[in-house]
Amino acid sequence: MRNVYVVTHPEATHHVDGLVGGWFDSDLTDSGLAQAAKIAEALVGRLPVDAPVEMFSSDLMRTRRTADIIAKRLCIDVVLDNDLREKSYGEAGGRPQAWLDERFIPPPAGGERMRHDEGVSGAETKWQQAVRAYAALDRILRSRIENQIVVTHGGTATFLIAAWIGMPVHAAGFVSFRVSSGSITSLREDDFFHNREVVHLNDTAHLT
């Protein structure tokens, strides 16, 4: 039985400052640090006792700090993978959210949505973000360790879940799994039928 726990980083400075995140390397707030400790305790309660666990994380500071807190609690190492980063917003990264909102071109209702140009110089397309997220999950699932933690960002979590359920990457332009900061999404694959489940989506009960 494989269990994958997709963790989204908790509150970061760009959230409270009203700035665009993406590859802008914001840190966790004091509240975010406390939430990360709660995430770690929640994972302790879900993981099988004494079972091997491995963890993968985006290399951005807010996810890396989250992963480090979890790793210390579980006494495990962290593998950093920049393919687990949030979508790059190019020149909008670190600017006020209003700056991006004024320039953002939303995708069309139909047709080509994955390679749509959102009107911001240097920004990734959804296609570019999805391709690297799919590749990251593929590498993670090559491991024989049955319990895995993946620390990532809200936008990237959608594509990790889409990859988990076998959605073709070219079909992921319409999908959105809404997840909150500091959430845990539990994925499971049985070792007989090899069916894959989304057991819990966007669980935030541990934060209250």
N, C-alpha and C positions, 0 to 999 in steps of 0.2 A: 504494500500500500504506500503510494507516494503522496506526501502532503507538501504543498507549496503555499507559503504564507506571504502574500504580497502586501507590504507595508508602505504606506505613503507617509512621507516626513510630516511631522507636526508643524505647529505655527513657526513661521520664519519671519525675519525682519522685513522682507519685501511685502509680506501680507499686511503688516501693521503700518508700514510706510506708504502703502498705496502704489507700489512700484511693480513694473513688469518683472516676472521671475525669469523663466527660461534658463539660459545659461549664465545669467547674472548670478554671481556666487554669494548669495545671501546666507546668513547664519541663522541658527535657531534663536528665538527669543528665550527669556527666562521661563516663560510659560511653555514654550516648545520643549525645552530641556526637561521640565517636569512631566510633560506628556510623553516624551520618549521613555522615561523611566516607567511610566504606566504601561506603555506598549510592551516593554521588556517583561514586566510581571505577567501581563496577559499571555504572552507567548510561553512563558514558563508553565502556565496552567494548561496550555493546549498541547505542548510537546510531550511525547512519550518519555517516561522517566528513563534516564541513562541511554537513550537512543542517540546515535550519531546525528549531528546537525551541522549544516553548513550554511553560510550566509554570503549573499552577493549584494552589492550596493552601487548605486550611481556614485561617481567620484566628486560630485559637487558638495560643498561644505555642509549644507543643511541635511543632506541624506547621509553623508559620511559621519557627521556628529551623531545622528540618530542610530546608525549602525554600530558605532563605537560603544554607545551606551548599552545597546542590546547585547553586543558581543561580550562586554565586560560581565554582564549579568549571567550569561550562558557559558562563559569561559571558552569561547570559540574565536576563530579568526574571521576576518572579513576579506572577501575578494572584490576589489574595485573594478567596475566595468563602465566606461564612459558611454557605452551604448544604452545604458539604463537612465541616461540623463533625460530631463524634460525637453520638450521641443525648443529649439533655438528660435528666439524672436529677433535675431539679427540686431540691427541698430536700436531696436526698441528695448532691448534688455537693460534693466536698471533705470529706465525712464519712468515718469509718472504714467499710470494706467490710462489716464485721459489722453496722453500723447498718442498712445497706440490706438485707442478707440476712435480718434479723429481720422486716422489713416487706414484703418483695417478694412479690407474688402472681403465681405463674407463669401463663402463658397456658394455656388449655384445649387438650386434645389435638385437638379438632376445633371446627368452628364459627368464630365471629368471633375471630380472633387478632390481626389488624392494629390494631384499635381497642381492644384489651383494656386495661383500667385496671390497672396494676401495683401500685396501692396507695400510691404516693408522690406527695405534693402537688407540682404543677408539672412533673412528668415528661412528656416526650413519649411518645406512642404510637409503635408501630412504623410505623403508617400515616403519621404526620407526618414521621418521619425518612425513610421511603422516598420520599415525595412530593418532598421537597426534594432528596434525592440524585438521583432520576430527573431532576428539573429541572436540576440542576447538570450532569449528564452531557449532557443535551440541548444546553445552551448551549456546552459544550466542543466537542461534535462539529459544531457549526455552522462552526467554523473550518476553513479549507482547509489549515492546517499538518498535515503527515502524521505528525509525531512529537511526542507530547504526554506530559507527566508530570503526574500528579495525586497530590498529597500529602494524605493523609487519615488516618482512624482505622479501627481494626479493624472495628467494627460497621458503619460507613458503607460500607466496602469491599464488604460483601456486597450491598448494594443497588446499588452502581455496577456490579458484575459482573452482577447480575440484569438491570439496565437494558440493559447491553451486549448480552446474549444475547436481548433482546426479551421477557423474561418480563413479562407484564402486572403492573402494580403491585399490583392486588388479589389476585394469586396468590402474592405474595412472602412471605406470612405463615409459610410452612413452610421457607423456604430459609435456609441458613446456610453460607457459605463461610468456613471457619476459617482465619484468617490471623494470623501472629505479628507482634509488634512489629519494625519494621525490615525487613519483607519487601517484595519486589517481585513483583507479579503482572503478567504481560505479556499484553496483549490485541492482537489483530491482525485487520484487515479487508482482504481482497484487493480490488483495484480492477477486477476483471472480473466475478466472480460476486457480489461484495459479501457474501460469507460472513464471519461473525465467529467467531473462535476465542478460546479461553482457552489460550494457548500454554504459559504457566507459571503455576501457582497457588502462592502463598506460598513463593517462592524466598528462602531465607535463606543460601545457600551463601557469599555474600559476607561474612557476619558471622563466619565461622569462620576 
